[in-house]
Amino acid sequence: MSSKLKLSSKKLKSGKFQVSFSTVGVAQECYGYMLAEAKTSVNDIIAKINRHVTAMQSSDRYHQRNLFSLSKKEINSGRILIYKR
């Protein structure tokens, strides 16, 4: 991915971190949020975000969990939400 990724985080009362991110320099810029464990490395967080952003940009059928999901399906995405700008 040839875009820049901007990250910020805040520690939650649970001990986990909410990571906010945004992309700059791609055709369809996006932003999102990810919930990470305290022991998760920054490299792992960046790799996961990059995988999801790349999948979203290159597929018309990229699906993520939302409030309107009607069926249970196996979700391997973890706790990440991505939105287009």
TORTOR-684088 format. One record per residue: residue in three letters; x, y, z of N, C-alpha, C in turn. Coordinates in nm, 4 decimals. Layout:
<nodes>
<"Ala" <X Y Z> <X Y Z> <X Y Z>>
...
</nodes>
This chain:
<nodes>
<"Met" <0.0857 -0.1171 0.0000> <0.0000 0.0000 0.0000> <0.0896 0.1225 0.0000>>
<"Ser" <0.0637 0.2179 -0.0887> <0.1492 0.3348 -0.1018> <0.0888 0.4577 -0.0355>>
<"Ser" <0.0046 0.4390 0.0621> <-0.0564 0.5516 0.1309> <0.0094 0.5704 0.2663>>
<"Lys" <-0.0217 0.6832 0.3272> <0.0256 0.7092 0.4620> <-0.0859 0.6743 0.5583>>
<"Leu" <-0.0470 0.6244 0.6719> <-0.1412 0.5849 0.7752> <-0.1158 0.6706 0.8972>>
<"Lys" <-0.2190 0.7406 0.9426> <-0.2084 0.8229 1.0630> <-0.2776 0.7487 1.1767>>
<"Leu" <-0.2084 0.7341 1.2899> <-0.2599 0.6599 1.4037> <-0.2627 0.7453 1.5291>>
<"Ser" <-0.3618 0.7199 1.6111> <-0.3636 0.7740 1.7470> <-0.4355 0.6707 1.8329>>
<"Ser" <-0.4085 0.6724 1.9623> <-0.4721 0.5731 2.0484> <-0.5025 0.6318 2.1847>>
<"Lys" <-0.5959 0.5650 2.2518> <-0.6231 0.6017 2.3900> <-0.6514 0.4737 2.4670>>
<"Lys" <-0.6068 0.4729 2.5908> <-0.6263 0.3560 2.6757> <-0.7654 0.3616 2.7378>>
<"Leu" <-0.8351 0.2493 2.7314> <-0.9688 0.2390 2.7876> <-0.9614 0.1830 2.9300>>
<"Lys" <-1.0682 0.1974 3.0038> <-1.0724 0.1463 3.1415> <-1.0497 -0.0045 3.1475>>
<"Ser" <-1.0836 -0.0738 3.0416> <-1.0667 -0.2189 3.0351> <-0.9203 -0.2606 3.0217>>
<"Gly" <-0.8323 -0.1642 2.9923> <-0.6916 -0.1951 2.9701> <-0.6572 -0.2111 2.8232>>
<"Lys" <-0.7593 -0.2191 2.7388> <-0.7373 -0.2290 2.5944> <-0.7158 -0.0888 2.5386>>
<"Phe" <-0.6751 -0.0818 2.4122> <-0.6527 0.0460 2.3467> <-0.7468 0.0626 2.2294>>
<"Gln" <-0.8042 0.1811 2.2166> <-0.8815 0.2166 2.0987> <-0.7868 0.2905 2.0058>>
<"Val" <-0.7623 0.2334 1.8899> <-0.6721 0.2925 1.7915> <-0.7567 0.3587 1.6840>>
<"Ser" <-0.7378 0.4876 1.6638> <-0.8038 0.5612 1.5555> <-0.7035 0.5736 1.4423>>
<"Phe" <-0.7493 0.5556 1.3191> <-0.6575 0.5653 1.2057> <-0.7256 0.6318 1.0881>>
<"Ser" <-0.6446 0.6857 0.9990> <-0.6939 0.7401 0.8729> <-0.5862 0.7210 0.7680>>
<"Thr" <-0.6290 0.7103 0.6433> <-0.5346 0.6954 0.5324> <-0.5332 0.8237 0.4508>>
<"Val" <-0.4174 0.8524 0.3963> <-0.3988 0.9688 0.3098> <-0.3177 0.9217 0.1899>>
<"Gly" <-0.3575 0.9619 0.0701> <-0.2795 0.9304 -0.0485> <-0.3292 0.8106 -0.1277>>
<"Val" <-0.4511 0.7681 -0.1044> <-0.5109 0.6616 -0.1850> <-0.6325 0.7183 -0.2563>>
<"Ala" <-0.6783 0.6480 -0.3593> <-0.7922 0.6971 -0.4371> <-0.9153 0.7172 -0.3485>>
<"Gln" <-0.9434 0.6219 -0.2620> <-1.0568 0.6314 -0.1714> <-1.0030 0.6343 -0.0285>>
<"Glu" <-0.9900 0.7550 0.0257> <-0.9380 0.7668 0.1619> <-1.0405 0.7139 0.2607>>
<"Cys" <-0.9914 0.6646 0.3727> <-1.0812 0.6094 0.4728> <-1.0279 0.6370 0.6132>>
<"Tyr" <-1.1124 0.6099 0.7091> <-1.0750 0.6231 0.8492> <-1.1438 0.5115 0.9256>>
<"Gly" <-1.0997 0.4881 1.0478> <-1.1634 0.3827 1.1244> <-1.1086 0.3720 1.2646>>
<"Tyr" <-1.1523 0.2663 1.3279> <-1.1178 0.2409 1.4679> <-1.0897 0.0932 1.4858>>
<"Met" <-1.0000 0.0642 1.5767> <-0.9646 -0.0739 1.6057> <-0.9463 -0.0889 1.7555>>
<"Leu" <-0.9905 -0.1998 1.8091> <-0.9710 -0.2297 1.9496> <-0.8548 -0.3268 1.9602>>
<"Ala" <-0.7527 -0.2901 2.0365> <-0.6316 -0.3719 2.0467> <-0.6017 -0.4055 2.1922>>
<"Glu" <-0.5492 -0.5239 2.2116> <-0.5038 -0.5649 2.3439> <-0.3779 -0.4858 2.3797>>
<"Ala" <-0.3517 -0.4717 2.5078> <-0.2364 -0.3953 2.5539> <-0.1047 -0.4555 2.5051>>
<"Lys" <-0.0996 -0.5865 2.4886> <0.0252 -0.6528 2.4492> <0.0473 -0.6571 2.2977>>
<"Thr" <-0.0470 -0.6070 2.2183> <-0.0350 -0.6084 2.0729> <0.0697 -0.5071 2.0278>>
<"Ser" <0.1610 -0.5504 1.9413> <0.2667 -0.4603 1.8942> <0.2127 -0.3624 1.7900>>
<"Val" <0.2803 -0.2507 1.7778> <0.2414 -0.1492 1.6793> <0.2517 -0.2071 1.5384>>
<"Asn" <0.3529 -0.2880 1.5120> <0.3673 -0.3502 1.3801> <0.2479 -0.4393 1.3472>>
<"Asp" <0.1981 -0.5145 1.4450> <0.0813 -0.5993 1.4227> <-0.0434 -0.5151 1.3948>>
<"Ile" <-0.0580 -0.4061 1.4665> <-0.1724 -0.3165 1.4454> <-0.1680 -0.2572 1.3052>>
<"Ile" <-0.0522 -0.2085 1.2648> <-0.0370 -0.1490 1.1308> <-0.0630 -0.2538 1.0229>>
<"Ala" <-0.0106 -0.3751 1.0407> <-0.0313 -0.4810 0.9413> <-0.1794 -0.5148 0.9275>>
<"Lys" <-0.2505 -0.5233 1.0388> <-0.3932 -0.5562 1.0342> <-0.4728 -0.4459 0.9657>>
<"Ile" <-0.4436 -0.3216 0.9999> <-0.5129 -0.2090 0.9358> <-0.4853 -0.2093 0.7858>>
<"Asn" <-0.3600 -0.2273 0.7475> <-0.3245 -0.2293 0.6051> <-0.3962 -0.3405 0.5303>>
<"Arg" <-0.4074 -0.4590 0.5917> <-0.4793 -0.5705 0.5267> <-0.6247 -0.5336 0.5009>>
<"His" <-0.6897 -0.4748 0.5998> <-0.8313 -0.4405 0.5846> <-0.8519 -0.3253 0.4869>>
<"Val" <-0.7660 -0.2259 0.4907> <-0.7779 -0.1131 0.3978> <-0.7559 -0.1617 0.2552>>
<"Thr" <-0.6551 -0.2459 0.2341> <-0.6288 -0.2995 0.1008> <-0.7458 -0.3836 0.0519>>
<"Ala" <-0.8007 -0.4676 0.1393> <-0.9152 -0.5507 0.1006> <-1.0352 -0.4646 0.0658>>
<"Met" <-1.0580 -0.3608 0.1415> <-1.1716 -0.2729 0.1163> <-1.1556 -0.1980 -0.0160>>
<"Gln" <-1.0346 -0.1562 -0.0462> <-1.0089 -0.0788 -0.1676> <-1.0146 -0.1656 -0.2933>>
<"Ser" <-0.9841 -0.2945 -0.2800> <-0.9737 -0.3783 -0.3988> <-1.0922 -0.4725 -0.4181>>
<"Ser" <-1.1941 -0.4611 -0.3348> <-1.3071 -0.5529 -0.3475> <-1.4398 -0.4799 -0.3298>>
<"Asp" <-1.5325 -0.5092 -0.4193> <-1.6669 -0.4527 -0.4057> <-1.7471 -0.5272 -0.2993>>
<"Arg" <-1.6975 -0.6410 -0.2582> <-1.7725 -0.7241 -0.1655> <-1.7065 -0.7319 -0.0281>>
<"Tyr" <-1.6313 -0.6315 0.0101> <-1.5710 -0.6289 0.1430> <-1.6816 -0.6029 0.2446>>
<"His" <-1.6997 -0.6944 0.3378> <-1.8044 -0.6815 0.4385> <-1.7417 -0.6715 0.5761>>
<"Gln" <-1.8018 -0.5926 0.6583> <-1.7620 -0.5863 0.7975> <-1.8871 -0.5894 0.8841>>
<"Arg" <-1.8695 -0.6217 1.0090> <-1.9831 -0.6275 1.1002> <-2.0479 -0.4910 1.1127>>
<"Asn" <-2.1782 -0.4914 1.1289> <-2.2490 -0.3671 1.1540> <-2.3726 -0.3966 1.2367>>
<"Leu" <-2.4433 -0.2946 1.2708> <-2.5612 -0.3106 1.3545> <-2.6722 -0.3893 1.2869>>
<"Phe" <-2.6686 -0.3991 1.1555> <-2.7759 -0.4618 1.0817> <-2.7423 -0.6028 1.0345>>
<"Ser" <-2.6332 -0.6619 1.0853> <-2.5993 -0.7994 1.0494> <-2.7081 -0.8922 1.1023>>
<"Leu" <-2.7678 -0.9690 1.0145> <-2.8810 -1.0530 1.0531> <-2.8407 -1.1952 1.0885>>
<"Ser" <-2.7327 -1.2413 1.0343> <-2.6939 -1.3791 1.0613> <-2.5557 -1.3827 1.1243>>
<"Lys" <-2.5340 -1.4897 1.1971> <-2.4013 -1.5077 1.2553> <-2.3154 -1.5759 1.1509>>
<"Lys" <-2.2013 -1.5182 1.1242> <-2.1067 -1.5837 1.0364> <-1.9698 -1.5712 1.1002>>
<"Glu" <-1.8794 -1.6541 1.0547> <-1.7470 -1.6531 1.1143> <-1.6777 -1.5227 1.0765>>
<"Ile" <-1.6412 -1.4469 1.1757> <-1.5774 -1.3179 1.1540> <-1.4311 -1.3299 1.1952>>
<"Asn" <-1.3422 -1.3138 1.0983> <-1.1994 -1.3184 1.1281> <-1.1392 -1.1785 1.1319>>
<"Ser" <-1.2235 -1.0774 1.1185> <-1.1726 -0.9410 1.1104> <-1.1330 -0.8856 1.2460>>
<"Gly" <-1.1774 -0.9487 1.3528> <-1.1443 -0.8956 1.4840> <-1.2274 -0.7735 1.5134>>
<"Arg" <-1.1727 -0.6807 1.5838> <-1.2479 -0.5627 1.6260> <-1.1980 -0.4394 1.5511>>
<"Ile" <-1.2409 -0.4270 1.4265> <-1.1984 -0.3147 1.3441> <-1.3177 -0.2649 1.2624>>
<"Leu" <-1.3320 -0.1335 1.2531> <-1.4352 -0.0714 1.1718> <-1.3687 0.0270 1.0780>>
<"Ile" <-1.4067 0.0236 0.9501> <-1.3483 0.1129 0.8490> <-1.4608 0.1824 0.7759>>
<"Tyr" <-1.4424 0.3125 0.7525> <-1.5409 0.3937 0.6822> <-1.4738 0.4689 0.5679>>
<"Lys" <-1.5437 0.4847 0.4567> <-1.4930 0.5663 0.3452> <-1.5210 0.7120 0.3762>>
<"Arg" <-1.4324 0.7984 0.3307> <-1.4541 0.9430 0.3456> <-1.5420 0.9916 0.2351>>
</nodes>
